[in-house]
Amino acid sequence: MVAGTGTLLNVTTILVGTAAGAALGDRLPRRTRDVVTDGLGLVTILLGGLNAVAVRDEALRADVGGSAPLLVVLGAVLLGGVVGSLLDLEGRLAGAGERLRRTLHRLAGHADPSRERFVEGFVTASLVYCIGPLAILGALDDGLGRGISSLAVKSSLDGVASVAFAASLGWGVACAALPVLLLQGGVTALGATLGDVVPGSDISAMTATGGLLLVGVGLRLLRVRDVPVADLLPALVVAPVLVEVVAALR
């Protein structure tokens, strides 16, 4: 499959969802939206589990030993979580979103309510679609040639969210497809470049670690626990570093 297909699918579902939401208005029951989101949360956990089993990949076991892969993932999550929490990535992302919201609101002014509603739809949708870990993990998988299953789940989530957002905020939601295209397209291109130079064991470690983060996303969607997944994102960088360290020490 051509790299970038997942992002194009994501952009398409946002646009289609926006069109459906703008047509439906406020007629879509909240309970229906909640049930669909819960179902997608369960699928996200399943997908995370399937990715997490990469901890048993032969390439990873060959480089770090039969018993070390799980410890590598554990170390990556713990160290990455410490780094992310000290940097307050979750809080910084939320703060950046609020600053962007306030800036665009000032630019929109208050004299034209329809314009402010448009800006509100664009900002709200952009934050939801771009800040989530699936945007990074899925685009990276796409670029590395590991399929678009993560982005397919994200596309479904964003499509449902687009219907809900557009029903109340209008066509500004459709413009959020542009930052999605830029962000995920860039990460996909980076993944395609890394795929030629990164060893298979490093990719397996990143995949297994990313699978655990996807489980965290699923728990958030199911409202079981608000896992600060953004704080854990440095684990994706720590995982391949630990693989190289352990391999060098063997």
C-alpha positions in Angstrom: 0.0 0.0 0.0 1.3 3.5 -0.9 2.6 5.5 2.1 0.2 8.3 2.9 -2.9 6.3 2.1 -3.9 6.4 5.8 -3.7 10.2 6.0 -5.7 10.6 2.8 -8.4 8.3 4.3 -8.3 10.4 7.5 -8.8 13.6 5.6 -11.7 12.0 3.6 -13.6 10.9 6.7 -13.2 14.3 8.3 -14.7 16.0 5.2 -17.5 13.4 4.9 -18.3 13.5 8.6 -18.4 17.3 8.5 -20.9 17.2 5.6 -23.1 14.7 7.4 -22.9 16.7 10.6 -23.8 19.9 9.0 -26.8 18.2 7.4 -27.9 16.5 10.6 -27.6 19.6 12.8 -28.5 18.7 16.4 -30.7 15.7 15.4 -28.0 13.1 16.2 -28.7 11.7 19.7 -25.8 11.9 22.2 -26.3 8.3 23.3 -25.7 7.1 19.7 -22.4 9.1 19.6 -21.4 7.6 22.9 -22.1 4.0 21.9 -20.1 4.3 18.7 -17.2 5.9 20.5 -17.2 3.1 23.1 -17.1 0.5 20.3 -14.2 2.3 18.7 -12.5 2.4 22.1 -12.7 -1.4 22.3 -11.3 -1.8 18.8 -8.4 0.6 19.7 -7.6 -1.6 22.7 -7.6 -4.7 20.4 -5.3 -2.9 18.0 -3.0 -1.9 20.8 -2.8 -5.6 21.9 -2.0 -6.7 18.4 0.8 -4.2 18.2 2.1 -5.0 21.7 2.8 -8.6 20.7 5.7 -7.2 18.5 7.6 -7.7 21.8 8.0 -11.3 20.7 9.4 -10.5 17.2 12.4 -12.6 16.4 14.5 -9.6 15.3 14.1 -8.0 18.7 14.8 -11.2 20.6 17.9 -11.9 18.5 19.4 -8.5 19.3 18.6 -8.2 23.0 18.1 -11.8 24.1 15.0 -13.9 24.8 14.1 -12.4 28.2 15.0 -8.7 27.6 12.3 -7.5 25.1 9.7 -7.1 27.8 12.2 -5.3 30.0 13.1 -3.0 27.1 9.4 -2.0 26.7 9.0 -1.6 30.5 12.1 0.6 30.7 10.9 2.7 27.7 7.5 3.3 29.2 8.9 4.1 32.7 11.7 6.4 31.4 9.6 7.9 28.7 6.8 8.6 31.3 9.3 10.3 33.6 10.6 12.5 30.8 7.2 13.3 29.5 5.7 14.1 32.9 8.7 16.3 33.9 8.3 18.2 30.6 4.5 18.2 31.2 3.8 17.3 27.6 0.1 16.7 28.3 -0.3 20.1 30.0 1.8 21.9 27.4 -0.3 20.5 24.6 -3.5 21.6 26.3 -2.0 25.0 27.1 -0.9 25.5 23.5 -4.4 24.6 22.3 -5.9 27.2 24.7 -3.5 29.9 23.5 -4.3 29.1 19.9 -8.0 29.2 20.7 -7.7 32.6 22.4 -5.6 34.0 19.6 -8.0 33.0 16.9 -10.9 34.3 18.9 -9.2 37.7 19.2 -8.6 37.7 15.4 -12.2 36.7 14.8 -13.5 39.4 17.0 -17.1 39.4 18.4 -18.9 41.5 15.9 -19.5 38.5 13.5 -21.0 35.6 15.4 -21.0 33.3 12.4 -17.3 33.9 11.9 -16.5 33.1 15.5 -18.5 29.9 15.3 -16.5 28.9 12.2 -13.2 29.6 14.0 -14.5 27.6 17.1 -15.2 24.6 14.9 -11.8 24.8 13.2 -9.8 25.1 16.5 -11.8 22.5 18.4 -11.6 19.9 15.6 -7.9 20.6 14.9 -6.9 20.0 18.5 -8.8 16.8 18.8 -7.5 15.4 15.5 -3.9 16.4 15.8 -3.0 16.2 19.5 -3.9 12.6 20.0 -1.2 9.9 20.0 -2.9 8.0 17.2 -1.9 10.9 14.8 1.8 10.2 15.4 1.7 6.4 15.9 -0.6 5.7 13.0 1.3 8.0 10.6 4.6 6.4 11.7 3.2 2.9 11.1 2.1 4.0 7.6 5.5 5.4 6.7 7.3 2.3 8.0 5.1 0.1 5.8 3.4 -1.6 8.8 -0.1 -0.8 7.4 -2.8 1.8 8.1 -4.8 -0.1 10.7 -4.1 2.6 13.4 -5.0 5.4 11.0 -8.1 3.5 10.0 -9.2 3.5 13.6 -8.3 7.2 13.9 -10.2 7.9 10.7 -13.3 6.3 12.2 -13.0 8.3 15.4 -12.4 11.5 13.5 -15.3 10.8 11.2 -17.7 10.3 14.2 -16.2 13.4 15.9 -16.7 15.4 12.7 -20.4 14.6 12.6 -20.8 15.7 16.2 -18.7 18.9 15.9 -20.2 20.0 12.6 -23.7 19.5 14.0 -23.1 22.2 16.4 -20.2 24.2 15.0 -20.7 24.1 11.2 -18.3 24.0 8.3 -15.2 25.3 10.1 -14.7 21.7 11.2 -13.8 20.7 7.6 -10.8 23.1 7.6 -9.2 20.9 10.3 -8.4 18.5 7.6 -5.5 20.7 6.5 -3.4 20.5 9.7 -4.1 16.8 9.8 -2.8 16.5 6.2 0.4 18.5 7.1 1.1 16.8 10.4 0.4 13.2 9.5 1.9 13.6 6.1 5.1 14.8 7.6 5.3 12.0 10.1 4.6 9.5 7.4 7.4 10.9 5.3 9.7 10.7 8.3 8.7 7.1 8.9 9.4 6.2 5.2 12.9 7.6 5.6 13.6 5.9 8.9 12.4 2.6 7.5 15.5 2.4 5.3 18.0 2.9 8.1 16.4 1.7 11.4 17.0 -2.0 12.3 14.0 -4.3 12.5 14.6 -4.8 16.2 14.2 -1.0 16.9 11.0 -0.9 14.9 9.6 -3.9 16.8 10.4 -2.2 20.1 8.7 1.0 19.0 5.7 -1.0 17.7 5.3 -2.9 21.0 5.7 0.3 23.1 3.2 2.1 20.8 0.8 -0.7 21.3 0.7 -0.1 25.0 0.0 3.6 24.3 -2.9 2.7 22.1 -4.3 0.7 25.0 -4.1 3.9 27.0 -6.0 5.7 24.2 -8.7 3.0 24.3 -9.1 3.4 28.1 -9.6 7.2 27.6 -12.2 6.6 24.9 -14.0 4.2 27.3 -13.8 6.7 30.1 -12.1 4.0 32.3 -9.1 6.1 33.1 -7.8 9.4 31.7 -4.3 8.0 30.9 -1.9 10.9 30.1 -0.8 9.3 26.9 1.0 12.5 25.7 3.3 12.3 28.7 4.2 8.7 27.6 5.1 9.6 24.0 8.9 9.9 24.7 8.8 6.2 25.3 8.7 5.8 21.5 12.1 7.4 21.3 13.5 5.7 24.4 12.6 2.2 23.2 15.0 1.9 20.2 17.7 3.6 22.3 17.4 0.9 24.9 17.5 -1.8 22.3 20.8 -0.4 21.0 22.2 -0.1 24.5 21.3 -3.7 25.5 22.5 -5.1 22.2 25.9 -3.3 22.6 26.3 -4.7 26.1 25.6 -8.3 25.2 
